[in-house]
Amino acid sequence: PDRPPGEDGGSGTGVGDETAEFGQLVSVAQGPRLGIGMDSCVIPLRHGGLSLVQTTDFFYPLVEDPYMMGRIACANVLSDLYAMGITECDNMLMLLSISQKMNEKERDQVMPLMMKGFRDAAEEAGTSVTGGQTVINPWIIVGGVASVVCQPNDFIMPDSAIPGDVLVLTKPLGTQVAVNAHQWLDIPEKWNKIKLVISREEVEQAYQEAMLNMATLNRTAAALMHKFNAHAATDVTGFGIIGHAQNLSQQQKNDVAFVIHNLPIISKMAAISKAGGNLFGLLQGTSSETSGGLLICLPREQAARFCAEMKSSRVGDGQQAWIIGIVEKGNRCARIIDKPRIIEVPYRGSVVSAQEGSNNNASPPEVQLT
């Protein structure tokens, strides 16, 4: 994919994530307002106790398939709504930058596929794309805007975690490592660093798994947040798991700290990270994710059932979720323990199940759920 100079093919971070997470919740006369600082803005309207919830995000291509890139971009935009427990989107706009380096034939082949992927994902989410903006730029950029008008009970403000809650994650980590490893198949000096821990076939499988995860909507998790009384959530994208955990902890009304014990990671990506010399800080939680899962604070008695329903084909279409940590009393911070438990998440369809990959409701040592 065409990227800005100096980019190492890393996972797209989402401009909204990297530039806008520095705000806070503000109490206003009409009700709570969520401004710049979290996943979406929540703006109380003048009419009937309604609120406008809106988000925007865009980034550079990170996979070779333009159709899948469109789907990933749409899923990434919608995740900001899903992180607030919103399951319906009223409207989407598409933001698209066409590279001036592409010839007419390339544009005619690539851009319609990217647009179709975006629209198909929007349709899967029960919404539609009604407009947007297209420009010429040195690099391809794709993203969008998602908007919905809500009643107060349609969304969950991300500020009510309490000590005793547990942290649940709904997609495995490791997309940045998987995407880069796939690119390194054709770069001998980089491939030589990791070839002892993974085969070319496994790199292809991990890349396909990462694409599938990124293109999967977080809509089911958003619905289950209401059913199981979630107290707060965010999606995991450009700042990595620890960065987004820190952002979320700083929004809380109570004096809490998030402690992460378990890291569900796409199979073999932890080994690649180690072989590459702590590549991207995956095991430290700093590796960027694109269209990652939701990080949710749930009552401990509800968390195992949440994970079970996510995995249920009747409800969650087989998506997994993991209990990865706890909420304790603290000073609104987040950390990963010194030796977190790595949960190897196997590629779907893989005949070899990782030792702990099938344990979809793994608990940290301090939490014994029944």
N, C-alpha and C positions, 0 to 999 in steps of 0.2 A: 504493500500500500504506500501511497505517496504521503510522506510525513515531512514536517519541518526539519531543516538541517540540525544535526546534533542529537535528534531523538534516537534512542536505541531500540525502537520498536516496542517500547513499553506499553503497558495497558493504558488506554486513554483515561485520564483522571477526571474529566468532566470539569469544565471551566467553573461552573457554579460551585463545585466542591472546593476548588483550590483558591478561589478569590472571595468567597462570600461567607465563609463560616466564622464570623467574628461578632455576631450580634447576640441578642438575648430576647427573652419573652418580655412583653410589655403589657401591663394591665391598663385598659382604657375603659371608658364609660360603657361602651356597647358590649364589652366582653373581652376575652383574651385576644391579644394580637401577637402573632408570631412573625417577626420581621427577618431581615437578613441575619443569618446565623445558623439556621437549621435547614431542613430539606425543602420546605415550602414556606411561602408567606401565607398567613391567614389574616384576612382583612375583613372586619365586621362591616356589613353593608348597612345602608340607611333604612332598609325595608325588611320588616317582618322577622327580625332576629336571625337573618341569614348571614353567612360569611362566604367570601370568595377565597378559595384556596387555589394557589397558582404556583407553578414552578417552571424553570427553564434549565436546559443543560445542552451542551454540545461538546464534541471532541473530534480528534483525528481518527481515521480508520486504523484498526488494529488487527483485522483479519483479512484474508485474501478474498473471501467470498462477498461480493457487494450486496447480495440479497440478505445474507446473514448479518452483515454490518448494519443494514437498515433496521432489521429486527432488533438487534442489540441496542441501537441508538434509541429506538422507541421504548423498549423495555426499561432502559436506563432513565429516561425522562419520567415515565410513569411510576418508577420506584419511589420517587420523592413523595408522591401522593400516597402510595401504599404504606410508606413508613409512618403515616399518620392514621392508618387504619381505614383510609378511604378506598372503597372498592369500585366506585363508578367515576368516570371522567366524562364531563360534558362535551369537551372539545379539545382538539389538538391542532397545533400549527407546526409545520416542518421548516427547519432552518437548514439550508443546504448551500455549501460553497463548492463550486466546480473548479478544479485545478486548471490554470491557464497552461500548464505543461502537457495537458492531454490533447491529443488530436481529435478531430471531429468523430472519427470512428470509435475511438475509446470512450468518448463522452456518450455517444449513442448507445453503447453497449453497457457501460457501467452504471451511469446515473439512473436510468429507468429501473434497473434491478434494485438499486439502493432505495429508491422511492417506493417500489412495490413492497420491499421487506418492511419498511417503516409503516406503510398503510396496512399491510396484513397483520402486523402485531397490534396496531391500533384497533383493527376490527376484532381481533381475538379478545381485546380488552373491553369490547363493547362500546367503543367510541369511534370517531371518524376524524380524518384530517380535512379541514375546511379551507386551509390557506397556509401562508407562510412567506418565506423570502428566499430567493436564490440569487447568489452573486458569483462573480469570477474572482478567484483568489489564487495565490501561489500553491496552496494545498487544499486538498479535499477536507471539508469539515461537514459533519452531519449532527443534527440534534433537533430540538423542538421545544414547544411550550405546551403544557397541559393545564387545563383550567376546569374547575368545578365549583358550583354554588351549593353550599351545604347547610343543613340543619346542625345545631350544636352536637347532637348525638351521632352524627355521621363521622366525626373525626375524634382522634385521641390526642390530646396535647402531650408533647414529649417531655413531661416535667414531674411525674408523680412516682418515680421509683422510691422504694422504701427498703431499709435493711431487712434482709431475709428473702428478698426476691432472688430469682436466678436469671442468668443471661442465656438467651437462646439465639442461635444463628441458623439461618435457613438456606444458605448455600455454602459449599466448601470454598476455602481460600486457594490461592495459587494461580489465578488466571494470568497475571503478569509473567510469571515464570513459564507457564505453558506456552504462551504466545511467543515469547522470546526464544525458548528452546526450539520451537518449530522453525523460526527464522534461522537459527544457528545450524540447522542441518546442512545449509549451503555455505557456511562460514567455517572453514577447517580449524582456524586458530581458536574459535570459541567452542566448536563441537568437541574438539579434543579434550577440553576441560571437563566435559560431562558424560562422555561416551562410555566411561567405565561404570556408570551407575544407572544408565537407561539405554534401551535399544531404540533404533530409529522407528520401529513399529510402535513402541510405547509412546514415543514423542508424538507421533501422529494421533494415537488414541487420546492422549492427554489434551492435545489441541482441539480435537473434535468435542471432547467432554467440556472443555472450557467454553467453546462456542455455544454448545447446547445450554450450559448453565447461564451464560450471559444473556442469551435470547429468551430465557424462561421468565415469565412475568411473576412478580411477587404478590399477585392478586389473592391467591388462596391464603397466604400468610396474613394479609391485611384483614381478610374476613375473620380468620380465627383469632386475631387480636381482640376483637369484640367479644367473641364467644368465651374466651378464657381470661378476660379482664386484664389485658396488658396495661402496664403503668407508664410505659415510655418505649420509643423505638426510633431507630434511624436506619438508613441503608448504608452498606459498606461499599465505598467507592475509592476515590483518589487518595485519601489519607491512610488507607489500610485499616485493619481492624482496630488497632490501638488508637489511631488518630480519631476515628469516629466514636470510639468508646469514650475518649476524653471529651470530645465535643458534646456528646450526649450527657455525660456526667455534670458538665458545667451548667447545663440547663435546668438541673433538678431543684425543686423547692426544698427538699430535705437534704440534710448533711449526709451524703452517701459517697461511697467509693465503689468502683467496679473492679473486680478481680477476676482475671481470665486464667483458667486452669487447663483448658483443652483447646487445641487448634485443629479443626477438621480441615484437611488439605488434600487436594486432588493427588491421587496416588503418584508417587515418585517425585513430586515437586519439591518436597522437603529435602530429599537426597540431592537433587540438582542444585538447590540453593546452597547446601553445604559444600558440594563439590566445586561450585563456582566461587567459593570464598564468601559465604554469607550473602549470596546473591539477592539483592533488593531488600534485604532485611526481612525475609518472609517469616522466619521463626521469631523475630522480634515484633511482628505485627505491623511493620511499616510498608510492606509491599503493596503497591496500588492494586485495587480491584476495579473492574468495570462492570456495571450492572450486577453488583454483588447481592448477597442476601440481606435480609433484615436482621438487625441486632435488636432483640426485644427483651425488655424487662418484664418478667411474668411472676405472679405469685408461685411460690415453690410447689404448692399442691396442685397447680394447674399445668406445670411445664411438661411433665411426661405425657399427659393426654394431648397437649398441643402437638408434641413431636409425633405421637402415634397417629393423630388425624392428618397431619401433613403427609405422612407416608402412605396413608390409606388410599387405595386407588379410587375409592368411592368419593373421597373428599379432596385429597391433595394430589391426585394423579401421580402418585409414587414419589413426589418430592421428599427429600429428607430434611431433617432439622436436628440440631444437636444442642444439648445443654453444655455450655462452654465455661460457665463461671457463676459467680455469686455477687450480690449487692450487699455490702456491709456498711456500717457507719464509717464516715470519713469526711474528707474535705473536698468533695466534688472533683475527684481525680480518677484515673484508671491505670491499671498496670497488668502486666502478664507475669505470672510467677516464674521463678528462675528456671525451672525445668518443666515446661508445660507438656502435657500428654499430647502426642501427635496422633491424630486419628486419620489413618490412611483411607481415603475415600476412593473405592475402586471405580474404574470406568464402567459406565452402564453397559451391560452385555459382556463384561469381562468374565472369563471362566474362573479366574483366580480371585477369590475374595480376600481382601487384606485382613489382617488379624483383628482389627477393631473397626474396620470400615462399615460393617453391617450394624454396628451398635448405634442406632439412631437417637437414643436418648441417654447417651453417656453422661454421667454426672461427675462433677469434681469431688474430691475426697470429702470435703466438708458437708456435702449435700447428699443425704440419703433419702431418695424419693421412693414412695411406695405407690 
